[in-house]
């Protein structure tokens, strides 16, 4: 099924093949029994190998020796999920977050000064945004940088324990410098959140005066990453260390920025950092693919319980219950793969245009941010759920670290709450839907939670997904018989209706919060009582985006039999999605009881039909044999089953 | 809320308080950063402390120095979930499984000979049932023990790699002996599965000749337990090592048993070992309680995002989305606590009667087994889901090992697939429902999967839950106005209807499999296509049992305000359960669309109403302060928030 793989690989297929051919890739993995310090050391060494091999260069500007391939940087990051997730996250901290912050927020001189050392790892660094007291609400960070015109320095301070930078990768062991997100003060005035480069350790690795580093210690997973806490006590850095693309301080302390509104400046800055979220999302899809590759291969080798009238045991993947555990999840990974591919293309096109000095429509940038937030929420929750299902589907074998599933689960668990807590991200998506991209930008003051009800123009319901267009296109193509639940146009219409209805209802529920003279408490109560509705609206919207991407992805496939298979996978995705929320569709009269039962029957039928293709479908993820690692997926179980059956035969 | 706690504590409340007062309990926990070997050593030492303190004696017969308190042994095991889960599982292997096998399957002489050394840990042992090739299908184990009348010994052999005993706790490091489950052969005949005690290591810890032990290595969790693989090559053990309560071999090799049918003998033996399943179930409830204690306390301390019109940040547990994440799960833990209490009582009463030489109705024994299987499936899946939700609700803090949630998740993850895979256990429950307890016992030949469709009497639908009786009782008490979704009688009737309808439908779907002359392939196809229906029927039945237990549990509470609170928690449990499956209730015309929406609204309202009691509800689990351990739950977060607010105030 080379054609399926090619379709899944998308625009960066050549790069994917290039990375697949890395001969030493299977060595880039650490035995999970390794203790924390040894694990960190091993990951540090492997990171050096990646740096030496030029793995870091993809996304950086050509002016400083990079390849200028932003999409490629996300794809090459994603493929590290097949190696070791600690290595992947560590590389993401160094090149994606630390390097990315300098790239996105620094000026060309700053690029030239620091990025080469970032790429070749002579300057290991941290991305110090999150504080103990403030995770997803970055705008509220409490660390300060106060400009001192006498010495032309910034003085960086951590006023309270809550204001410590926390969970910072590279902090506990290796980092020499950090991009620290601070409230910037000059001439007694606050200018909002900015990033300042602060040296942490000298060349010998000694922590510098005024810097306080503590270790976050052992974690549920990712123990090869040296997360730690940073506090600063009157640490002075030169004026030139302010990453000043969006705001600078003159020698005399005068603040200037091309963006007047502090809010707008903040969100422009955050928007420039969107690549981190896109990368985590890709990693989640990669990890899910690997887990499913292992579980499906095992499910094809493993036999359990004899069939009636014989001693032959049944292959576990032949049981409907086992198919139900694995195949709808597999279909969803396909769907999210296509959604992720579109997201990466969008990121690449927008940021490449901007780096080349071109103009990017602000609406399109907002769309990218919303899509990145939403896709990341879907992919990371999916990874958590499906890796868990894979672990259970492999029983005790799945619990052994040698078979990777447990560690994949533990390593990816934090994805749902870092780079933005998923629940907060969904609210951001919903907020975008309600307020419309055309609204006064200044209203995006917190990440879509409480305050927004106070000042939104709730009447403007923005464009939704392209589902509506897709529905129309599909209608134009064929008669769209609605009798068949596999009719794509019917599935699309159903999801489109749900999105529209959910959003309309949400706007109606929130509108009273805009009444004049309403108290703050009452506003909060109105918002809060609709919060589950808000989250539902965001999900309905995102489900539409994903289905749309799946359909578009299939359109890029020219091989007829591969297309036919992908259509079936898409049916399983769409129908299991509808089945999951059948309560809503029934409640709102969108489907009849008979139709609802037909959907469940069809999901079962699709599981049965796709069963013979399960192995081909996971093979199409294109994970090279020697990377898979797990013995149960690479011959051990099959060999044991063969031996046991030969032995049984010898006794007869 | 001492009254709530007393109600939750149930019949063994005195023992619970006794264990709570253990002063050194908080020391019984290992730093998760500890490497595998050091972790194992630490757990071994702690197990010795437990043994020295008499922790082991509860469940063993008074004749050998035990307390003869079977329920107490389960409860004391459960409470170790608050300490270290590796320690808990290790203690379960030693006293529950190894000691339990000798107790349940051995004769009084064998008890006297071995149990004292089991209790005081001078004889560390293993429970070697599972094989690499056979997990839940124990009846198919391939290890053999062949009687040699010349030497009056059994010769134990592992014919293939699949037949290795696998995941065996105490095997890799500490075990000196194992209760090995084998196919017993004598005089050329097979007599089915029996357990034989096989020495593994000598007094110096050297592995004995013919015994092959390999290490299962690092695992996702429970790394303080030394799981390993055992293979036997012509290992000879004396005739007296056969645990022969249900089948013995005379010196000349003549086999005899009081139970003629091999099937029946097998299931009688398995039934005697039901305590393991009950214990795992209790541990899952304990772990869920601990996770919720941590997450709710953190949710009460943590603040994030400012409210409209002020700088005061909102306590995260005040957000509906956060309540939705935690409170329905908390209500379910309450429900499962009551179900678990009933299960332990049932186990205690039945096994105490039997140990005293009394007669136990076979139907009641089957009920116990079915209930243990089903409750274990519900509680362990619940633990996985709710600990995950707690981790996410605590964000990055939840990912740090010091806050315990990550390790709780990883340690308990295997619960869903050990002591019987949950999916297989649900099939066992469904099978019991269909076949009726009165059926020919010989039909229970495999754990309710494939073969059973071939030979079941599908017309007999057995008694279901006591839900029907509860419904009638509630109707007798009050008018049962069905307008109010909080009306218990309405909730009960709804669940009862679902159970009846699902079961009837299942029987209808399976009946064609009994047609004469039907092929084996067709039989399998019929069974397989209804497998999801089968699992649904089991769940519907179990949900009824749990609600029934909750209602009965509330009845034991005499304090009026505690009762009122428990009623609300029960409402949240019942309504969130119904909401979760609203698709089914709508599809089958059991609720109207308007009623369905009212249920969702009511779940939200209950979250709001219970919010002020959240802390009291987790405190009622009665986990002593110093056992909780997690800094975020024991003051650190509160202190930081106070400091941050004081600092902010000082700036104004």
Interface residues (C-beta under 8 A of the other chain):
Chain A: X31 X32 X33 X35 X36 X130 X132 X133 X134 X135 X136 X137 X140 X142 X159 X160 X161 X162 X163 X166 X167 X216 X217 X218 X219 X220 X221 X304 X305 X306 X307 X308 X309 X310 X313 X314 X318 X319 X320 X321 X324 X325 X384 X388 X391 X392 X395 X396 X398 X399 X400 X401 X402 X405 X406 X407 X409 X410 X413 X414 X416 X417 X418 X421 X422 X423 X446 X447 X449 X450 X451 X453 X454 X520 X523 X524 X528 X529 X531 X532 X535 X579 X581 X582 X583 X586 X587 X588 X589 X593 X596 X597 X600 X604 X608 X639 X640 X641 X643 X644 X647
Chain B: X31 X32 X33 X35 X36 X130 X132 X133 X134 X135 X136 X137 X140 X142 X159 X160 X161 X162 X163 X166 X167 X216 X217 X218 X219 X220 X221 X304 X305 X306 X307 X308 X309 X310 X313 X314 X318 X319 X320 X321 X324 X325 X384 X388 X391 X392 X395 X396 X398 X399 X400 X401 X402 X405 X406 X407 X409 X410 X413 X414 X416 X417 X418 X421 X422 X423 X446 X447 X449 X450 X451 X453 X454 X520 X523 X524 X528 X529 X531 X532 X535 X579 X581 X582 X583 X586 X587 X588 X589 X593 X596 X597 X600 X604 X608 X639 X640 X641 X643 X644 X647
